Each structure stands twice: as structure tokens, then as C-alpha cells.
Amino acid sequence: MADLVHKRGKRRDDNGLDGAVDFLLANARLVLGVGGAAVLAIATLVVKRLIDRATSSPDQDDAKAEQKSIKESWQDLSLIKAEPKPSKKQSRADLSESLLSPSATLPAQAAEPFGHPTSPETPQVESRTLLCLTFQEKLLSYYRNHVTIPETDVALGKQLAKDICIELQSFLQNKCPELPFGSMFLSGSLCDDLQVVAADHVCFMLPLVLETTLWSLIPGEDTIVKDPQFWMIRRTDLEYFPRGSSPWDRFLVGGYLSSNVINEALHKMLVTSVNWPAIGSMLDCLIRPVMASEELKLEVMHYKTQLNITLCPVTEAGDKVLLAKPSKGLVENLWRQSFYRSEVSKLKDLDAADSGARQCCLKILKGICKNHPFLSRLTGSHLTHVLLHMSETQSDWAEEALAARFQHVLETLVGYLETGFLPCYFNSQINLFCELLEEEIDELGYALYSAVSQPDLLLQEHVDK
């Protein structure tokens, strides 16, 4: 009864207050005008709310306050969750341990990778599963799911390359019968089971058969560039065998066989002389020479398969393999010494001797570097020589030690980049970083240095693409 009287009294007070407000606003409009009345109305409503709050029951105030505090708590919690927290640095010994205990429970949104917030409607089962894997398991999963190429794709790429190689060899023999070309053959990672992600590139090696009595090799240290990786091929005995005695004399520049002149002649034939539409129609593919490339390149499309072919004139003398691929900015007569055959042979022999995982580690590194904005400057040759150097000091290359070896490779690469010198495994005087600019080395060093403490982020970046 008392509550009812209290409510009725409050209602009468409210009605009286409302009437007074209406009377005041009506008269204010006549005296102050529309603008003044509006200002007065706002002030009056503020005063009315203060009076209502003072006369309202404590229960209502507590409920409003409790509702507001809960709302603010959710807002604070969402802000805390939305703010990314950098992962804790891991030592090399921790890389093979579990990132999270299998018995640990994950909050609904805590499985988001750093820097990659997820939308509520996207399922996060895979991300949560990956967080429970050790780094060793992540590497093997990345190798299986992102690095390995299906055998059917490899077989298709090889067969397509062989067919084009046969046609190009036939053309060169008919076009230049006076030039003693050897039998063209395929080379590169596609042929050695070291290609990653996609079967999309291969090399055609075109041997140049030189007369041993008319040509001699000049070591790189004895040339004007003083670089042991770049050799020169000199024409000899011109007084007894004048110019024209060798079919390769047409490519002489200053008494030396010019790699640039040979490349230019082959490039002209590839672009203007070969009937690629007819060959492509016969092989059920589209073949196009790359016009502006400094190298001799072909682009091949076969349904959804894309294959990039590089033609490499090569000459051999003993154990020396020289490619007509001079360094940028150097004299045009230089020939680059290739160690690819020795690299692959040594790497496979080491793995065969101790059942090691060097090739697996190499393919994972190549897969990470392939489409990375900075790390793509690291070639398979760079990575192979790092692994060969490490094999001199590291004896455990079993698959169980893959995570530790991978971490060590990153640290070793950072060390070589700091000095700007990566020695060739077969000739320590050759710097394999010699063609990288200083700013490129800095970018590589920064990218790898950032990954040393959190190497699994390299895998995550590739998976998210």
C-alpha cells in the first residue's frame, strides 16, 4: 500500500513538473523567440533528468550501473583480444618441442596467427591444429602439402620439354649444319627431383664442340676482371690456322670466343627463324620466345601447364663446365663456370651415405624463397652451397633433426650475408653473392634475421598466400 501511494505521489509530482515545463517553454517562445526557446528547452530537459535520477529508486540506479559496467567490460575484453601480442622468442632447443601442451584448452579466438586476424564466419579448425604441432611437424607438413610436386605433373613437364628439345635440335642442325653442336639435353632441378611447388622450368643445354687444338681456356684469375668464376676462351695458333679454320671463328671478338655474340645469334634464330606455331600445333601447345630477355627463353603453355625453358650454350673441357652466361656489366667475352652438376652429385652422395634429409631441407627452403618478395633472390645454388658447407661441421642430418638443421641454415645464411661473401664449396675464392647489390643483401639479411627467432612464420606466410 505504501509503495502504491509512493508511486501515485511520484506520478502527480511528475505531472506537475511536466506542466510547469510546458508552461515555461510556451511563454519562452513568445519572449525569447524560437532559437532562445530551443536553448532553454535543452537546459530544462537536463535539469529534469537530474531530478528524475535523484527521485528514482536505488534498485533502478544499481541495475543501470550494472548494465553499463558489463557493457564496458565486454568492450575492454574485445579490445584486449583484438590487440595482437608478439610471440615469445624461441631458442633452437625449443623448436622441436610442442608450442602448446596437448592438454591445454584454446579460447575461441586465441588461435589467430599473429598479424592475420580471422573473421567470425571462417572456420579455424586447421589453424588450431597447426598451433598444436611442433616445428618439426610443421616443416614436414609444409613439405608434403606445398613443396612436393605431383609425379604426373613432373612427368608431363619432362615429356613436353623433351619433345620441344628434339624439334629445336632438328632445326639447328638444318639451319646451321656447319656448326658442330652436340646433342642437346635437359638439365636443372626438374630432372634431378629438386624442383618445388610446380614443374614450371627447365634448361636446354646446347653443347658447343670446340677443336682442342684451336682453343684454350683462360682461368678467371688471369683475365682482366680477376674473378675466378668467369673464364675466357682464346683462339690459338692463328699463325698456323688462320681465322676461318674453325666454324666458331665467326663469333670471335678480340681473339676470344664471345658468349654474347653466340647468344645474340641464337636469340635471333629463336625469334625470327623457328616456326613455333607449327611446332606448337604438332605438340598441342603454345610456344613463344621471350623477346626482351637477355637470356634465351621460351614460354610454353599446354592446357593449364606453364613451362619456362632456358637455352644454355655450354662447352666443357675436362672437369670444367662453362656456360655462355656472362655477368651483367662485365666484358662480353666471359664464360661462367657452372658447378650445378657437382652440387647435385655431392648433395645426393651425402644423403645416400647417412640417410640424411639435406635434399628435403633444400626443397623446403626453395619453396619458401620462390615467391617471397626478398628471399626470391636466393637461388638454389646459394642454398645448396650453404648446406654443403654445413655438412662439413654438422653430422646429424637425419629427418628427426630437420627442425634444428633448418634453424641452423637460417643462422648460417645471416652470417654469410653480414659479411657479403658466400664462398663456393668447390672453390673458396669464388663469392656466390658477387652479383647481389648491397641493398639487396641488406633486404635479404633483414628478412632472414627477422625469421631466425620465429622460423615458423616463414611457413605461415606461404600458406596464407
Disulfide bonds with the S-S distance in Angstrom:
none
